[in-house]
Amino acid sequence: MAPKIFKILKKRPKDNNPPSRPNCNSPNAIGISNSTCTVNGDPFDGWKLPIPAPDQRILKPSARKRNPQQASRFFQLPIEIRTLIYTVLMGNRRVHIEHAWMMQSPFVPEPKHDLKRWDWWHGVCQRSGSFVDDRCWDRKDERYASEFEGLESVPAGTKLGGVEFLRCCQIGYEEALAVLYGTNIFILRSGLDTPFIMSRLLSPACSSLITSMEVSFDCWYKIDRTPQGAAWETIYPGLFGLFERCFCRVHKLCLTMHLPGWEKVRGIIDDSKIDEMLAPLERLAQSRNWTCLKLCVPSDWIACLIGRAEKQSRWELATTDWYERTAIVEDVVK
């Protein structure tokens, strides 16, 4: 009897309509909360972000044995010249970066073509090497760079060069690491989940070296009337908290909030809710001396924010060309 039962269970048809993964802009997106992460988990499990154990993320370069490299001509050069070389190889660029659920490159060793996995991707910005006003300005460039991921003929400049040097020796690793994280502008993939994922995967020794970032996400804080709206109450302030705990040395930051059209939400949002939306930003603005702290919002939000920006001299206000998808707005605010 039992064997027949097991045989029937084995032949049970698969569900042709499995539940869809939360959107990367959802406060319930994979990688945001602890419940969606697994320590040393399966990289092929799209429902759990595999993260390292806390002790695995502790990186103390000075604790490792260092070879003095006395026979190396390169390390006989002054540190100033070595730093210039590191910068030419892997510094002073705008770099699109993400760690997401994606298809494997067909050129990795023993690829599993039919399976997605959690993996890193990056592409050097082809349109600018400096800080920009609008995160939407180079979206096409980001897509252009991603088209060549995994291809044998990658256009020159699409990838950071010279990062393999980090493996040469301990001294070179320590010197070049500060250039890699400290001089590049990191443009995180558009999504609420990306900053949280980065904070979980990077060693504190690396995340604390980052000085410039651009972050963009769909913002429904105080607007979302669906059941997931309550999650925004903790996730939205938590996003700003990442820059106080993890990205503590960032002094150039551009936040682009993809807000719904003002006319569609003006009955939901009032002055007190706007103040609540800006409160985490103002706390962040007071947490350190900023070279640039910029908030980009759609143009129809400028009128209700410009007065507040003028009173708060620590952050700037700018416009973004992003426009919402009407269907999504109606579902969220109805």
C-alpha positions as CSV (number, residue, x, y, z in Angstrom):
1,M,0.0,0.0,0.0
2,A,2.7,2.5,1.0
3,P,4.8,2.0,-2.1
4,K,1.7,2.8,-4.3
5,I,1.1,6.0,-2.3
6,F,4.7,7.1,-2.9
7,K,4.4,6.2,-6.5
8,I,1.2,8.4,-6.9
9,L,2.9,11.3,-5.0
10,K,5.9,11.0,-7.3
11,K,3.7,11.3,-10.4
12,R,1.8,14.3,-9.1
13,P,1.9,17.0,-11.8
14,K,3.9,20.1,-11.2
15,D,2.2,23.4,-10.5
16,N,2.2,25.3,-13.8
17,N,1.5,28.6,-12.1
18,P,4.0,28.9,-9.3
19,P,3.8,32.0,-7.2
20,S,5.8,34.9,-8.6
21,R,8.8,36.4,-6.8
22,P,8.2,39.8,-5.2
23,N,9.2,42.8,-7.4
24,C,12.6,44.3,-6.6
25,N,10.8,47.5,-5.7
26,S,8.5,45.8,-3.2
27,P,9.2,46.2,0.5
28,N,8.9,42.4,0.6
29,A,11.6,41.9,-2.1
30,I,14.0,39.0,-1.6
31,G,17.1,40.2,0.4
32,I,15.5,43.0,2.3
33,S,14.4,41.2,5.5
34,N,16.2,38.5,7.4
35,S,13.4,36.0,6.6
36,T,14.3,36.1,2.9
37,C,17.9,35.3,3.4
38,T,19.8,32.1,4.2
39,V,23.3,31.8,5.5
40,N,25.5,30.0,3.0
41,G,22.3,29.2,1.1
42,D,21.8,27.7,-2.4
43,P,22.6,30.3,-5.1
44,F,20.0,28.6,-7.3
45,D,17.2,29.2,-4.9
46,G,15.4,32.4,-6.1
47,W,13.3,32.7,-2.9
48,K,16.2,33.0,-0.5
49,L,19.3,35.3,-0.9
50,P,22.4,33.3,0.1
51,I,24.5,35.5,2.4
52,P,27.8,34.8,4.3
53,A,27.8,34.2,8.0
54,P,28.7,37.2,10.1
55,D,32.2,35.8,10.9
56,Q,32.8,35.2,7.2
57,R,32.2,38.9,6.4
58,I,34.8,40.2,8.8
59,L,37.8,41.2,6.7
60,K,40.9,42.3,8.5
61,P,43.7,42.6,5.8
62,S,46.3,43.7,8.4
63,A,45.8,40.4,10.3
64,R,47.1,38.4,7.3
65,K,50.7,37.6,6.7
66,R,52.3,40.1,4.4
67,N,55.2,39.5,2.1
68,P,57.4,42.7,2.0
69,Q,57.9,42.2,-1.7
70,Q,61.4,43.5,-1.5
71,A,62.4,41.9,-4.8
72,S,59.5,43.5,-6.7
73,R,60.3,46.5,-8.9
74,F,56.7,47.6,-8.7
75,F,56.6,47.9,-5.0
76,Q,59.9,49.8,-5.0
77,L,57.9,52.6,-6.7
78,P,56.6,55.4,-4.3
79,I,53.1,54.7,-3.0
80,E,51.9,57.9,-4.8
81,I,52.9,56.4,-8.2
82,R,51.4,53.0,-7.3
83,T,48.1,54.7,-6.3
84,L,48.0,56.4,-9.7
85,I,48.5,53.1,-11.5
86,Y,45.7,51.5,-9.4
87,T,43.4,54.5,-10.3
88,V,44.1,54.1,-14.0
89,L,43.3,50.4,-13.8
90,M,40.2,50.4,-11.7
91,G,39.3,53.8,-10.3
92,N,37.6,57.1,-11.0
93,R,34.7,55.6,-13.0
94,R,30.9,55.4,-12.7
95,V,30.1,51.7,-12.3
96,H,26.6,50.1,-12.6
97,I,26.5,47.3,-10.1
98,E,24.0,44.7,-8.9
99,H,23.7,41.3,-7.3
100,A,20.5,39.8,-8.6
101,W,18.6,36.7,-9.7
102,M,19.8,36.3,-13.2
103,M,20.7,33.8,-15.9
104,Q,24.3,32.5,-15.9
105,S,26.8,33.6,-18.5
106,P,27.2,30.9,-21.2
107,F,30.9,31.3,-20.9
108,V,31.3,30.4,-17.2
109,P,32.9,27.0,-16.4
110,E,30.3,24.2,-16.5
111,P,27.3,26.6,-16.9
112,K,23.7,25.5,-16.1
113,H,22.0,27.2,-19.0
114,D,18.5,26.3,-17.8
115,L,18.8,27.8,-14.3
116,K,19.0,31.3,-13.0
117,R,21.2,32.0,-10.0
118,W,22.2,34.8,-7.6
119,D,25.2,36.5,-9.1
120,W,27.1,39.8,-9.4
121,W,27.1,41.9,-12.5
122,H,28.8,45.2,-13.2
123,G,29.3,47.6,-16.2
124,V,31.3,50.7,-16.5
125,C,29.2,53.7,-17.5
126,Q,29.8,54.5,-21.2
127,R,28.3,58.0,-21.0
128,S,29.9,59.6,-18.0
129,G,32.6,59.2,-15.5
130,S,31.3,61.8,-13.0
131,F,28.4,62.3,-10.6
132,V,25.1,63.1,-12.5
133,D,21.9,64.8,-11.5
134,D,19.4,62.3,-12.8
135,R,19.7,58.5,-12.2
136,C,17.4,58.0,-15.3
137,W,19.9,59.9,-17.4
138,D,22.0,56.8,-18.2
139,R,19.4,53.9,-18.0
140,K,20.0,53.2,-21.7
141,D,23.7,53.0,-21.0
142,E,23.1,50.4,-18.2
143,R,21.0,48.3,-20.6
144,Y,23.7,48.7,-23.2
145,A,26.4,47.4,-20.9
146,S,24.2,44.5,-19.7
147,E,23.7,43.3,-23.2
148,F,27.3,42.3,-23.5
149,E,27.5,40.4,-20.2
150,G,28.9,36.9,-20.8
151,L,29.8,37.6,-24.5
152,E,33.3,36.9,-25.8
153,S,33.6,40.2,-27.5
154,V,32.9,42.8,-24.8
155,P,33.3,46.4,-25.9
156,A,36.4,48.1,-24.5
157,G,35.6,49.9,-21.2
158,T,32.5,47.9,-20.4
159,K,34.2,46.1,-17.5
160,L,36.6,47.3,-14.9
161,G,40.1,46.3,-15.8
162,G,42.9,45.2,-13.5
163,V,40.8,43.9,-10.6
164,E,42.7,40.6,-10.9
165,F,45.6,42.5,-9.4
166,L,43.8,42.3,-6.0
167,R,44.9,38.6,-6.0
168,C,48.6,39.3,-6.5
169,C,49.6,39.7,-2.9
170,Q,48.5,41.1,0.4
171,I,50.2,44.5,0.0
172,G,48.7,45.1,-3.4
173,Y,45.3,44.0,-2.2
174,E,45.3,46.4,0.7
175,E,46.5,49.3,-1.5
176,A,44.2,48.7,-4.5
177,L,41.1,47.9,-2.5
178,A,40.9,51.5,-1.2
179,V,41.1,52.8,-4.7
180,L,38.5,50.4,-6.1
181,Y,35.9,51.2,-3.5
182,G,37.0,54.7,-2.6
183,T,37.3,56.4,-6.0
184,N,34.5,54.9,-8.1
185,I,30.9,56.0,-8.1
186,F,28.6,53.0,-7.6
187,I,25.3,53.1,-9.4
188,L,23.1,50.5,-7.8
189,R,20.5,48.8,-9.9
190,S,17.1,50.5,-9.7
191,G,15.2,48.8,-7.0
192,L,14.5,49.0,-3.3
193,D,16.3,45.6,-2.6
194,T,19.7,46.5,-4.0
195,P,21.1,48.6,-1.2
196,F,20.0,46.0,1.4
197,I,21.6,43.2,-0.6
198,M,24.8,45.1,-1.0
199,S,24.9,45.7,2.8
200,R,24.4,42.0,3.5
201,L,27.1,40.7,1.0
202,L,29.9,43.2,1.3
203,S,32.4,43.0,4.1
204,P,32.1,46.0,6.5
205,A,35.8,46.7,5.6
206,C,34.7,47.1,2.0
207,S,31.4,48.8,2.4
208,S,32.9,51.4,4.7
209,L,35.4,52.4,2.0
210,I,32.7,53.5,-0.5
211,T,32.5,57.2,-0.9
212,S,30.0,57.8,-3.7
213,M,26.7,56.1,-4.6
214,E,23.6,56.6,-6.7
215,V,20.4,54.8,-5.5
216,S,17.0,54.8,-7.2
217,F,13.8,53.1,-6.3
218,D,10.0,53.2,-6.6
219,C,8.8,55.0,-3.5
220,W,5.3,54.2,-2.0
221,Y,6.0,55.2,1.6
222,K,2.8,56.8,3.0
223,I,1.1,56.2,-0.3
224,D,0.7,52.4,-0.6
225,R,-2.8,51.3,0.5
226,T,-2.4,47.6,-0.3
227,P,-1.7,45.1,2.4
228,Q,2.1,45.4,1.9
229,G,1.8,49.1,2.7
230,A,2.6,48.4,6.4
231,A,6.0,47.0,5.4
232,W,7.0,50.4,4.2
233,E,6.9,51.8,7.7
234,T,10.1,49.9,8.6
235,I,11.7,49.3,5.3
236,Y,11.8,53.0,4.2
237,P,13.5,54.4,7.3
238,G,15.7,51.3,7.2
239,L,17.0,52.2,3.8
240,F,18.4,55.5,5.1
241,G,19.8,53.7,8.1
242,L,22.0,51.6,5.9
243,F,24.1,54.8,5.2
244,E,24.6,55.3,8.9
245,R,25.5,51.7,9.7
246,C,27.1,50.2,6.5
247,F,27.9,52.9,4.0
248,C,29.2,55.2,6.7
249,R,31.8,57.0,4.6
250,V,29.6,57.9,1.7
251,H,29.8,61.7,1.3
252,K,28.4,61.9,-2.3
253,L,24.9,60.4,-2.6
254,C,22.1,60.8,-5.1
255,L,18.7,59.4,-4.2
256,T,16.2,59.1,-7.0
257,M,12.7,58.5,-5.8
258,H,10.3,57.2,-8.5
259,L,7.1,58.7,-7.0
260,P,3.6,58.4,-8.6
261,G,2.1,61.4,-10.3
262,W,1.2,64.1,-7.8
263,E,-2.4,64.5,-9.2
264,K,-3.0,60.8,-8.5
265,V,-2.0,60.9,-4.8
266,R,-2.6,64.5,-3.7
267,G,-5.6,63.4,-1.7
268,I,-3.5,60.8,0.1
269,I,-0.4,62.9,0.8
270,D,-0.6,66.0,3.1
271,D,2.1,68.2,4.6
272,S,2.5,66.0,7.7
273,K,3.1,62.9,5.5
274,I,5.6,64.8,3.4
275,D,7.4,65.7,6.5
276,E,7.5,62.1,7.5
277,M,8.9,61.1,4.1
278,L,11.7,63.7,4.5
279,A,12.5,63.0,8.1
280,P,14.9,60.1,7.5
281,L,16.7,62.1,4.8
282,E,17.1,65.1,7.1
283,R,18.5,62.8,9.8
284,L,20.9,61.4,7.3
285,A,21.9,64.9,6.2
286,Q,22.8,65.8,9.8
287,S,24.9,62.7,10.3
288,R,28.0,63.8,8.5
289,N,29.6,66.5,6.3
290,W,28.3,65.9,2.7
291,T,30.1,66.9,-0.5
292,C,26.8,66.3,-2.2
293,L,23.5,64.9,-1.0
294,K,20.8,65.1,-3.6
295,L,17.2,64.0,-3.8
296,C,15.7,63.6,-7.3
297,V,11.9,63.5,-7.7
298,P,9.5,63.8,-10.6
299,S,8.9,67.4,-11.6
300,D,5.3,67.6,-10.4
301,W,6.5,67.0,-6.8
302,I,9.0,69.9,-6.9
303,A,6.4,72.5,-5.8
304,C,5.5,70.8,-2.5
305,L,9.2,70.0,-1.7
306,I,11.1,73.0,-2.8
307,G,10.2,75.1,0.3
308,R,11.4,72.3,2.6
309,A,14.6,71.9,0.6
310,E,15.4,75.6,1.0
311,K,15.0,75.4,4.8
312,Q,17.3,72.4,4.8
313,S,20.6,73.5,3.4
314,R,22.3,70.2,3.8
315,W,20.6,68.5,0.9
316,E,19.7,69.5,-2.7
317,L,16.5,69.0,-4.7
318,A,16.5,68.0,-8.4
319,T,14.1,66.6,-10.9
320,T,14.1,63.2,-12.6
321,D,12.6,62.3,-15.9
322,W,11.0,59.1,-14.5
323,Y,7.2,58.7,-15.1
324,E,5.1,56.1,-13.3
325,R,3.2,53.3,-15.0
326,T,-0.4,54.3,-14.6
327,A,-1.7,50.8,-14.0
328,I,0.6,50.2,-11.0
329,V,-0.4,53.6,-9.5
330,E,-4.1,52.8,-9.6
331,D,-3.6,49.4,-8.0
332,V,-1.5,50.8,-5.1
333,V,-3.5,54.0,-4.3
334,K,-7.1,52.9,-4.9
